[in-house]
């Protein structure tokens, strides 16, 4: 190969299809599925707001059940502070399913619920000497014995002499 051939025009090849056509068809369905997922997020947040649930007391995930993104499954996780009566959960599930279908033609066949387990729910056994008072340190400081520490002068001599 000659050095001069590098600067000459290359012949056009018509046999290869443009690379962008194959990539955009796959990305188009992925973008559509992502957009529909975002629409379902809006429906879920609206349903939770209508049910009177604070956004800080729940988390959710949405899973696509098919390739075009028309069927989704919703998984909801609530903190322990929420009243999780079955009637209230059924109302929230109905709101999500109806609004998703009516507003965006998204089918939600299932909504799964989970309540977070908090480790603070367990009782801690206190020693018998501390059963009566919750915070004895707050009541009085008279019974606290501090070890006697030697007094240290505020400033001492340095290797260069006294500090004035």
C-alpha positions as CSV (number, residue, x, y, z in Angstrom):
1,X,0.0,0.0,0.0
2,X,1.3,3.3,-1.0
3,X,1.4,6.4,1.1
4,X,-0.3,8.4,-1.7
5,X,-3.3,6.0,-1.6
6,X,-4.3,7.3,1.9
7,X,-5.3,10.6,0.5
8,X,-7.3,9.4,-2.5
9,X,-11.1,9.0,-2.4
10,X,-12.4,5.7,-1.4
11,X,-15.2,4.1,-3.6
12,X,-18.7,4.3,-2.0
13,X,-20.1,1.0,-0.9
14,X,-23.9,0.7,-1.5
15,X,-24.2,-2.9,-0.3
16,X,-24.1,-2.0,3.4
17,X,-27.2,-0.6,5.0
18,X,-26.8,2.5,7.2
19,X,-25.9,1.5,10.8
20,X,-28.4,3.9,12.3
21,X,-31.5,2.1,11.0
22,X,-31.0,-1.1,13.0
23,X,-30.2,0.7,16.2
24,X,-33.1,3.1,16.1
25,X,-35.7,0.4,15.7
26,X,-34.5,-1.3,19.0
27,X,-34.1,2.0,20.8
28,X,-37.6,3.2,19.7
29,X,-39.3,0.4,21.6
30,X,-37.1,0.9,24.6
31,X,-37.8,4.6,24.7
32,X,-41.5,3.9,24.4
33,X,-41.4,1.4,27.2
34,X,-39.4,3.9,29.3
35,X,-42.0,6.6,28.6
36,X,-44.9,4.3,29.6
37,X,-43.0,3.5,32.8
38,X,-42.8,7.2,33.6
39,X,-46.5,7.5,32.9
40,X,-47.2,4.7,35.4
41,X,-45.0,6.5,37.9
42,X,-47.4,9.5,37.6
43,X,-50.4,7.3,38.1
44,X,-49.0,5.6,41.2
45,X,-48.0,9.0,42.8
46,X,-51.4,10.4,42.1
47,X,-53.2,7.3,43.6
48,X,-51.1,7.5,46.8
49,X,-51.8,11.2,47.1
50,X,-55.5,10.6,46.7
51,X,-55.4,7.9,49.3
52,X,-53.7,10.3,51.7
53,X,-50.3,8.5,51.9
54,X,-47.2,10.7,52.3
55,X,-44.5,10.1,49.8
56,X,-41.9,9.6,52.5
57,X,-43.8,6.5,53.8
58,X,-43.7,4.4,50.7
59,X,-41.4,3.2,47.9
60,X,-42.3,1.4,44.7
61,X,-40.9,-0.4,41.8
62,X,-42.5,-1.1,38.4
63,X,-41.6,-4.1,36.3
64,X,-42.4,-4.5,32.7
65,X,-44.1,-7.8,31.8
66,X,-43.9,-7.5,28.1
67,X,-41.5,-6.2,25.4
68,X,-43.7,-3.3,24.1
69,X,-44.3,-2.0,27.7
70,X,-48.1,-2.3,27.9
71,X,-48.3,-4.6,30.9
72,X,-46.6,-3.7,34.2
73,X,-46.4,-5.2,37.7
74,X,-46.2,-2.8,40.7
75,X,-44.5,-3.5,43.9
76,X,-45.2,-1.2,46.8
77,X,-43.2,-1.1,50.1
78,X,-44.6,0.9,53.1
79,X,-43.1,1.9,56.4
80,X,-44.6,0.5,59.5
81,X,-46.3,3.8,60.4
82,X,-48.9,3.4,57.7
83,X,-52.3,1.9,58.5
84,X,-52.2,-1.1,56.1
85,X,-55.8,-2.3,56.4
86,X,-56.9,-4.6,53.6
87,X,-59.7,-2.2,52.6
88,X,-57.4,0.8,52.2
89,X,-54.9,-1.3,50.2
90,X,-57.7,-2.5,47.9
91,X,-58.8,1.1,47.3
92,X,-55.2,2.1,46.4
93,X,-54.8,-0.9,44.1
94,X,-58.1,-0.1,42.3
95,X,-57.0,3.5,41.8
96,X,-53.7,2.5,40.3
97,X,-55.3,-0.1,38.0
98,X,-58.2,2.1,36.8
99,X,-56.2,5.2,36.3
100,X,-53.4,3.5,34.4
101,X,-55.9,1.9,32.0
102,X,-58.0,5.0,31.6
103,X,-55.3,7.6,31.2
104,X,-52.5,5.8,29.4
105,X,-53.9,2.4,28.2
106,X,-51.4,0.6,30.5
107,X,-52.5,-2.8,32.0
108,X,-51.5,-3.5,35.6
109,X,-52.5,-7.1,36.4
110,X,-51.0,-7.1,39.9
111,X,-50.0,-4.8,42.7
112,X,-47.9,-6.4,45.5
113,X,-47.7,-4.9,49.0
114,X,-44.9,-5.2,51.6
115,X,-44.6,-3.6,55.0
116,X,-41.1,-2.8,56.1
117,X,-39.9,-4.5,59.3
118,X,-38.4,-2.1,61.8
119,X,-35.8,-3.4,64.2
120,X,-36.9,-0.8,66.8
121,X,-40.1,-2.8,67.3
122,X,-38.4,-5.3,69.6
123,X,-38.2,-4.6,73.3
124,X,-34.8,-4.3,74.9
125,X,-34.5,-5.9,78.3
126,X,-33.2,-3.4,80.9
127,X,-31.2,-4.3,84.0
128,X,-33.3,-4.5,87.2
129,X,-31.6,-1.5,88.6
130,X,-32.8,0.7,85.7
131,X,-36.4,-0.6,85.3
132,X,-38.1,2.5,86.9
133,X,-36.3,5.4,85.3
134,X,-36.0,6.0,81.6
135,X,-33.2,8.5,81.7
136,X,-31.7,8.8,85.2
137,X,-29.0,11.1,83.9
138,X,-31.5,13.8,83.1
139,X,-33.0,13.8,86.7
140,X,-29.9,14.6,88.7
141,X,-26.1,14.8,88.3
142,X,-25.4,14.5,92.0
143,X,-24.8,10.7,92.0
144,X,-22.2,10.9,89.2
145,X,-18.6,10.3,90.4
146,X,-15.9,11.7,88.2
147,X,-12.4,10.6,88.6
148,X,-10.1,13.3,90.1
149,X,-7.9,14.5,87.3
150,X,-4.6,16.2,88.1
151,X,-4.8,19.9,87.5
152,X,-2.9,21.0,84.4
153,X,-1.7,24.6,84.0
154,X,-3.3,26.4,81.1
155,X,0.1,27.3,79.5
156,X,3.4,25.7,80.1
157,X,7.0,26.3,79.3
158,X,8.2,25.5,75.8
159,X,11.6,24.6,74.5
160,X,12.1,28.3,73.7
161,X,11.2,29.7,77.2
162,X,8.2,30.9,79.0
163,X,5.0,32.0,77.3
164,X,3.8,35.5,78.2
